[in-house]
Each structure stands twice: as C-alpha cells, then as structure tokens.
C-alpha cells in the first residue's frame, strides 16, 4: 500500500499548516486594521480598562465641543459690545467738541449712525437666535428701529429680553452661566439716545433746550459706557475661563486616546517581523508536506 507510513506525518503537517495559515491571517488582519484584536473579547483583562477610557474620551470630547461653541458665542458678544463701545465713544467725542464750540454741524448724522450700530449690535443673532434676548431668543431684544421713536418710551417697552441666561457644562461637574442681556448692557446708553431723540433734529447751532439735552445725554453716555465695559469685562473673563477648560478637555481626550492606543493599536514594526516569520514557517510547512506526499513504501521494498 502506498504511503501508509507517511499518513500520520501528513496529518501532523496538515495541522501545522492550518495553524500557520491562521496565524498569518491574524497578522494580516492586524496590518489591515492597525489593531491588536478584532474585538474586545480578544483583549482579555484589558477590555474593561479600554471601555472605561473610551467613555472618558467621549465625555472629554463632548465638553471640548461645548466649550468651543460657548467660546464662539462669547466672542460674538465681545465683538458686538466692542462695536457699541467704539460707536458711542466716537459719538461722545463729537458731542464734546460740539458742546465746546457751540457748533453742531453734522452731529445729527453721527447720532443716527451710532444709534444704528447700537441697535444692530444688541439685535445680533447666531444661527437665527437673538443673543442678547435671554430666553426670548426669537424676539428682538431692542425693539425700537428709529431714533425718533425713542421719545416717551420706557425700558420695559424698548427691551424685549427677559432675565434668563444660558448655562453649559464645559467640564466634569462644572457648569458656567454665560450670556449678556440687552437691558444689562445697554440700559443707560438707551437713556442717552432717548435724551438725544427728545432734543429733536439738531442743526448747525443747538437751541438752549437742545444743549441741555446734549448735556443730559452726555451724563447717561458716561455711565452707559462704564456699564457696558463692566459687562464686557465679565464676558471676557468667562471667555478666557471657557477657552482654558476647552483646552484642558482636549488634553484629557488626548491622554485617554493614548491609553487606548497603547492597549489596542498593533506595533506595526513587530507585526511586519511576525508576518515575515510566519510566511517563512508556512512556506516551510508547504515544502515539507510536498516532500512527504511523494514518499512511498514501494521505494524501499
């Protein structure tokens, strides 16, 4: 009978080839995925640690995303209040010159321009949401659209915001309340513009009544700018705080990702060495099996 004595050897070699093929397939999978294991069960005792780390990554990434969104919103607040500060500061300088010289040529145009910037800045929106409106995000925070319409108004009829401010969790267990209300930032400046509206159209030379209103407006303007700058300074402090917390969340995420990488990711250099070695083992197994397949007892009888 041919090859009777070689059958056990062939069976052993077939098993060895199967194991070598399996090892090679696993190594090729590691090269394709860059991972040590195909699923968490293959990681053994490291699996709970990796799952916990992935949970922490998700939380840190969420906090970082929230922090960046809040940072954007606070930056818009800062830009809006900066526009008001610049416009009103320029108007104040022009009014001081007019009061000092008694000549108000062109002053009305500067007043109208400053009011326009004041109103538009308080009605700033982000993705369709009124930023200075508090919880009244769909209403206009500053309702009056023309300077002359301020005559006879009160703060309650002019400002459409409520007193609710937004809050966001920007770090583990830490919520930051943020936001600026139109009445909070612009109440005294509104009173200044109302006084200017009550003065009526100002020509080349102001009347005595208009001069009195200009002086009244100057008083409100000074307190209004102080009020606005105080609010903006607090906004800037929160902006710096949230930026710092968002950066720390990014850093925590990178730390946890490194932990996951060390436990999950394959060492590609070692995998390449393993691949070369396993290919050699498999080729050797094929060679031995081929040689065994050619053996026969008849050749020795």
Long-range contacts (C-beta under 8 A, 24 or more apart in sequence): 1-297, 2-296, 2-297, 2-298, 3-293, 3-295, 3-296, 3-297, 4-297, 5-295, 5-297, 6-292, 6-293, 6-295, 9-292, 10-289, 10-292, 10-293, 13-285, 13-288, 13-289, 13-292, 14-289, 16-285, 17-282, 17-285, 17-286, 17-289, 20-278, 20-281, 20-282, 20-285, 21-282, 23-278, 23-281, 24-275, 24-278, 24-279, 24-282, 27-271, 27-274, 27-275, 27-278, 28-275, 30-266, 30-271, 31-266, 31-268, 31-271, 31-272, 31-275, 33-266, 34-265, 34-266, 34-268, 35-264, 35-265, 35-266, 36-263, 36-264, 36-265, 36-266, 37-264, 43-263, 43-264, 46-263, 49-259, 49-263, 50-259, 50-260, 50-263, 50-264, 53-256, 53-259, 53-260, 53-263, 54-256, 54-260, 56-252, 56-256, 57-253, 57-256, 57-257, 57-260, 59-172, 60-249, 60-250, 60-252, 60-253, 60-256, 61-249, 61-253, 63-169, 63-170, 63-171, 63-172, 63-245, 63-246, 63-249, 64-246, 64-249, 64-250, 64-253, 66-168, 66-169, 66-170, 67-168, 67-170, 67-171, 67-242, 67-243, 67-245, 67-246, 67-249, 68-246, 69-168, 70-168, 70-170, 70-176, 70-178, 70-242, 71-239, 71-242, 71-243, 71-246, 72-126, 73-126, 73-131, 73-178, 73-179, 74-178, 74-235, 74-238, 74-239, 74-242, 75-239, 76-124, 76-126, 76-131, 77-131, 77-179, 77-180, 77-232, 77-235, 78-232, 78-235, 78-236, 78-239, 80-121, 80-122, 80-124, 80-131, 80-132, 81-121, 81-180, 81-185, 81-228, 81-231, 81-232, 81-235, 82-232, 83-117, 83-121, 84-117, 84-118, 84-121, 84-122, 84-185, 84-186, 84-189, 84-228, 85-225, 85-228, 85-229, 85-232, 87-113, 87-114, 87-117, 87-118, 88-114, 88-118, 88-189, 88-192, 88-221, 88-224, 88-225, 88-228, 89-225, 90-114, 91-221, 92-218, 92-221, 92-222, 92-225, 95-214, 95-217, 95-218, 95-221, 96-218, 98-206, 98-214, 99-211, 99-214, 99-215, 99-218, 102-205, 102-206, 103-204, 103-205, 104-202, 104-203, 104-204, 104-205, 104-206, 104-210, 105-204, 107-202, 108-201, 108-202, 108-203, 111-147, 111-193, 111-196, 111-202, 112-147, 114-193, 115-147, 115-193, 115-196, 118-142, 118-186, 118-189, 118-193, 119-144, 119-145, 122-182, 122-185, 122-186, 131-179, 131-180, 132-161, 132-180, 132-181, 132-182, 132-185, 133-160, 133-161, 133-162, 133-181, 133-182, 134-161, 134-162, 134-163, 134-164, 134-165, 134-179, 134-181, 135-162, 135-164, 136-160, 136-161, 136-162, 141-181, 141-182, 142-182, 142-186, 142-190, 147-193, 147-196, 147-197, 148-197, 149-197, 150-190, 150-193, 150-194, 150-197, 150-198, 151-194, 151-197, 151-198, 153-194, 155-183, 155-187, 155-190, 158-190, 159-183, 159-186, 159-187, 159-190, 170-242, 170-245, 170-246, 170-249, 171-245, 171-248, 171-249, 174-245, 176-238, 176-241, 176-242, 176-245, 178-235, 178-238, 178-242, 180-231, 180-235, 184-231, 185-227, 185-228, 185-231, 185-232, 186-224, 186-228, 187-224, 187-227, 188-220, 188-221, 188-223, 188-224, 188-227, 189-220, 189-221, 189-224, 189-225, 189-227, 189-228, 190-224, 191-220, 191-224, 192-217, 192-218, 192-220, 192-221, 192-224, 193-217, 195-220
